Amino acid sequence: MKLVAAAKVRRAQEAVNNGRPFIEALVEFLYTLKENLQCEVIDCPLTVIRPVKKVALVVITGDRGLRGSFNNVVIKEAESRLAKLKDLGLDYTVISVGKKGNSYFRHKDHDFVDRFVEGVGFPTAKEAQMIADDVFSLFVSVDIDRVLLVFNKFVSLVKSDPVIRTLFPLSMKGEVFDVNGNCIDAMEDELFRLTTKEGKLIVERDRVRVGGGISPLMQFEQDPVQILDAMMPLYLNSQILRALQESLASELAARMNAMSNAIDNAVELKKNLSIVYNRERQAKITAEILEIVAGAEALS
């Protein structure tokens, strides 16, 4: 099972690494687009920042066990955030992705769960599109005012971190408040690089390629706002797909490590049992020899 998990995690890791150039190129294109719109007010639903009354959490878990604490840390992180939202007096709903998360929320209390999404193995754009359409419709219809992604972020084969990433709205930290004026941003939350400030697009380019990209002098035949409206769904879908890929890579790495630990424990257990067995066997042989010697001495 360790070898099977190692083969799968290599494929998942490649999917995560291969997706990074596309995300960076897309952010770079949006940055160029932002340069053409820096003097305009953006009329885009995803840039609307309104007082938060209800929050949606997209909780991404695995489909199987034998992953160590992989699923537990995500669920624990989600429960911690739900408790904080409850203390703030905010309503919330959950979109559960993955069989383990679905099973947990079904057994606990599924009244606040909006939707259960079953995993389909390796993430696809179709699955990401389905989740994106669901949360986008909830946000645009003003049923919810903020969307958070909760998943395990892949760091390495031996490490993954549970993170909470803001999906909607595209805002800077410290700009999202509830109806009472209390800021509900958490310092440990991750935000998308594409944000808005005073109605203008702001793109953080910390890790985006510099040089050799799209020229800022590029001319657009269509209205840049129309291009933005067309690109934003692609950007959000790619971010959700990235989160699913990160979660899967973390899950398979956790399984590989769990299987490795199981093998090591089994080897250690076999060694200890062999020592105990040999001791008992040697003690029994010694006792039988002593009985034979004692019997021979009695006869003589």
Stockholm file with secondary structure:
# STOCKHOLM 1.0

chainA/1-300         MKLVAAAKVRRAQEAVNNGRPFIEALVEFLYTLKENLQCEVIDCPLTVIRPVKKVALVVITGDRGLRGSFNNVVIKEAESRLAKLKDLGLDYTVISVGKKGNSYFRHKDHDFVDRFVEGVGFPTAKEAQMIADDVFSLFVSVDIDRVLLVFNKFVSLVKSDPVIRTLFPLSMKGEVFDVNGNCIDAMEDELFRLTTKEGKLIVERDRVRVGGGISPLMQFEQDPVQILDAMMPLYLNSQILRALQESLASELAARMNAMSNAIDNAVELKKNLSIVYNRERQAKITAEILEIVAGAEALS
#=GR chainA/1-300 SS CHHHHHHHHHHHHHHHHHHHHHHHHHHHHHHHHHHHHTTSCCCCGGGCCCCBSEEEEEEECCSSSCSTTHHHHHHHHHHHHHHHHHHTTCEEEEEEESHHHHHHHHHHCGGGEEEEECCCSSCCHHHHHHHHHHHHHHHHTTSCSEEEEEEEEEEETTEEEEEEEEEESCBCTTCCBBTTSCBCCCTTCEECSEEEETTEEEECCTTSCCSSSCCTTCCCSSCHHHHHHHHHHHHHHHHHHHHHHHHHHHHHHHHHHHHHHHHHHHHHHHHHHHHHHHHHHHHHHHHHHHHHHHHHHHHC
#=GC SS_cons         CHHHHHHHHHHHHHHHHHHHHHHHHHHHHHHHHHHHHTTSCCCCGGGCCCCBSEEEEEEECCSSSCSTTHHHHHHHHHHHHHHHHHHTTCEEEEEEESHHHHHHHHHHCGGGEEEEECCCSSCCHHHHHHHHHHHHHHHHTTSCSEEEEEEEEEEETTEEEEEEEEEESCBCTTCCBBTTSCBCCCTTCEECSEEEETTEEEECCTTSCCSSSCCTTCCCSSCHHHHHHHHHHHHHHHHHHHHHHHHHHHHHHHHHHHHHHHHHHHHHHHHHHHHHHHHHHHHHHHHHHHHHHHHHHHHC
//
